[in-house]
Amino acid sequence: MHDLVIRAGTVVDGTGRPGYTADIAIDNGTITEVGNNPSRGRQELDADGLLVTPGFVDIHTHYDGQVSWDPDMTPSVWHGVTTVVMGNCGVGFAPVRPGSEEWLIGLMEGVEDIPGAALAEGIEWEWESFPEYLDAVERKPRTIDVAAQVPHGALRAYVMGERGADHHSHPTSAEIAEMARLAAEGVAVGAVGFTTSRTVNHKTKDGEHTPSLTAGADELWAIAEAVGQTGKGVFEMVGDWGDLDAEFDLVAEMARVSGRPLSMTIAVPDSRPDLGRQLLERIALADAAGIPLRAQVASRPVGVLVGLQSTYHALLPCPSYHPIAALDLDERVARLRQPEVRERLVAELAAQPVHTFNRLDKLFPLGQFPDYEPSPDASVAADAVRRGVDPHEALYDALLARDGTELLYVPVMNYGDGDFELTKEMLAHPLSVPGLGDAGAHVGFLCDGSMPSFLLSHWGRNRTRGETLPVEQLVKWQCADTSALIGFDDRGTLAAGQRADINLIDFDQLKLRAPEMVFDLPAGGRRLIQRANGFVATLVAGQTVLADGELTGARPGRLVRS
């Protein structure tokens, strides 16, 4: 008798093959049979009418601090994710010199918009070295699996001290050798990779550029070579690609000297519409030459959510807003609805220079049923034209909608043409995988940890402004392909011998709910969360951790080491 049998589901097994009806038997946390009519199970789940997929693998998260206090890894677990990979973009909390914890918190707060007070209260700092960090993560019970990467920013600070963040100071040859040694040591004991950032958008809370921004070729290549000698691990990096040829060659050489896969995030600004295609062309040429490069592509535009509860919104620079900015939301909304306050603030909005958060043709009310592929006629600017009102009045009204809880969606990258055609092209590239959800990060102005649910629901069924994509292909991207990139060979498909990480999904009901602001972080910190309908059950190692969208309290998850 099996421990568990999932009966009569439509199996979408992660390989890309067409779905088929089958039963799945599970024993000791592992799939032992996929077929028809296996013997009975001590427990059985009826999956008739449901999709049965592998658990989703999210390779781009920032749970490095949250992993200390949250055994569940929300919001990811609400979206069918059974494995998360953290430590991306060169930021994290190990290694750490005693006394420099506050600086690492400031780096994470600035780069990833995670409240510093929450990190300070929630992190227990049971480590100094990266191996000790992994041990601390491993000791705590988990709902889903987690994996960690060595972050370049923390490594620089550990080896170079304050000079690690000084872009006019360069590491000595001995310091480079020590960074290389420590990165390799982290991977050797279980880190799944090394990450770095080369974008000017990443800054500390004090506005200083991230330490790795100006790291030289000698430093990056030495680290890459040392990690490569372990025979394990991957690399992840984010960059601006200002000097496209030079930057790409620098990064490609990391993959070449190490022989290990390197994935780069692709975010295309309106000002450089060809950047995504240019990067993918170079990745393809490198791969053909035996250099293992890959792209991480978001399944919806890289954007932000602005509203009265968010980190950013258009009223913040207005002088008349300052006296009421700290009021509770209900009282703030009541004041904002006063005619004289409205009149002053609308005038002050009109006087503000145009920037990301008040460009009215790129502001879209998200509403109760989120639409992440809005047409231009859904913008605040278009609403003003329809209503025959001043566009800044329309913006003011939009911020006050739903009693001040409305969120305005601002697609910043990968939406230059106002649709998803570029995203579709980049996602479908054979050398790209879904990424950039940033679960656990940017909690005051986005909630993209829901991207795995979005990938399946929007691209598989809900899209109206273009063609949908086969569900089997989408599941392969989010399960087998992400697993393969990070080096996990025990998950990502439904087959005998694979870890029994499984989703049972009512595909007809699968949809995202509206994001909402909650105050559940340590020290009462705020964060945007988003849930989804349609997840009937999520299993980790054969145990049900989510049933009808609610956590069961089971803790079968663990730290995954390379």
Secondary structure as GFF3:
##gff-version 3
##sequence-region A 1 562
A	DSSP	beta_strand	2	11	.	.	.	ID=ss1
A	DSSP	beta_strand	20	27	.	.	.	ID=ss2
A	DSSP	beta_strand	30	35	.	.	.	ID=ss3
A	DSSP	beta_strand	41	46	.	.	.	ID=ss4
A	DSSP	beta_strand	51	54	.	.	.	ID=ss5
A	DSSP	beta_strand	56	58	.	.	.	ID=ss6
A	DSSP	three_ten_helix	66	68	.	.	.	ID=ss7
A	DSSP	three_ten_helix	76	79	.	.	.	ID=ss8
A	DSSP	beta_strand	81	85	.	.	.	ID=ss9
A	DSSP	three_ten_helix	88	90	.	.	.	ID=ss10
A	DSSP	alpha_helix	101	112	.	.	.	ID=ss11
A	DSSP	alpha_helix	116	122	.	.	.	ID=ss12
A	DSSP	alpha_helix	130	139	.	.	.	ID=ss13
A	DSSP	beta_strand	145	147	.	.	.	ID=ss14
A	DSSP	beta_strand	150	151	.	.	.	ID=ss15
A	DSSP	alpha_helix	152	160	.	.	.	ID=ss16
A	DSSP	three_ten_helix	161	165	.	.	.	ID=ss17
A	DSSP	alpha_helix	173	188	.	.	.	ID=ss18
A	DSSP	beta_strand	193	198	.	.	.	ID=ss19
A	DSSP	three_ten_helix	211	214	.	.	.	ID=ss20
A	DSSP	alpha_helix	217	228	.	.	.	ID=ss21
A	DSSP	beta_strand	234	239	.	.	.	ID=ss22
A	DSSP	alpha_helix	244	258	.	.	.	ID=ss23
A	DSSP	beta_strand	262	265	.	.	.	ID=ss24
A	DSSP	alpha_helix	275	288	.	.	.	ID=ss25
A	DSSP	beta_strand	293	297	.	.	.	ID=ss26
A	DSSP	beta_strand	302	306	.	.	.	ID=ss27
A	DSSP	three_ten_helix	319	324	.	.	.	ID=ss28
A	DSSP	alpha_helix	329	336	.	.	.	ID=ss29
A	DSSP	alpha_helix	339	351	.	.	.	ID=ss30
A	DSSP	three_ten_helix	360	362	.	.	.	ID=ss31
A	DSSP	beta_strand	364	365	.	.	.	ID=ss32
A	DSSP	three_ten_helix	376	378	.	.	.	ID=ss33
A	DSSP	alpha_helix	380	387	.	.	.	ID=ss34
A	DSSP	alpha_helix	391	400	.	.	.	ID=ss35
A	DSSP	three_ten_helix	401	404	.	.	.	ID=ss36
A	DSSP	beta_strand	408	413	.	.	.	ID=ss37
A	DSSP	alpha_helix	421	427	.	.	.	ID=ss38
A	DSSP	beta_strand	432	434	.	.	.	ID=ss39
A	DSSP	three_ten_helix	448	450	.	.	.	ID=ss40
A	DSSP	alpha_helix	451	457	.	.	.	ID=ss41
A	DSSP	pi_helix	458	462	.	.	.	ID=ss42
A	DSSP	alpha_helix	471	476	.	.	.	ID=ss43
A	DSSP	pi_helix	477	481	.	.	.	ID=ss44
A	DSSP	alpha_helix	482	486	.	.	.	ID=ss45
A	DSSP	beta_strand	502	505	.	.	.	ID=ss46
A	DSSP	three_ten_helix	507	509	.	.	.	ID=ss47
A	DSSP	beta_strand	511	512	.	.	.	ID=ss48
A	DSSP	beta_strand	516	518	.	.	.	ID=ss49
A	DSSP	three_ten_helix	522	524	.	.	.	ID=ss50
A	DSSP	beta_strand	527	529	.	.	.	ID=ss51
A	DSSP	beta_strand	532	533	.	.	.	ID=ss52
A	DSSP	beta_strand	535	540	.	.	.	ID=ss53
A	DSSP	beta_strand	543	547	.	.	.	ID=ss54
A	DSSP	beta_strand	550	551	.	.	.	ID=ss55
###
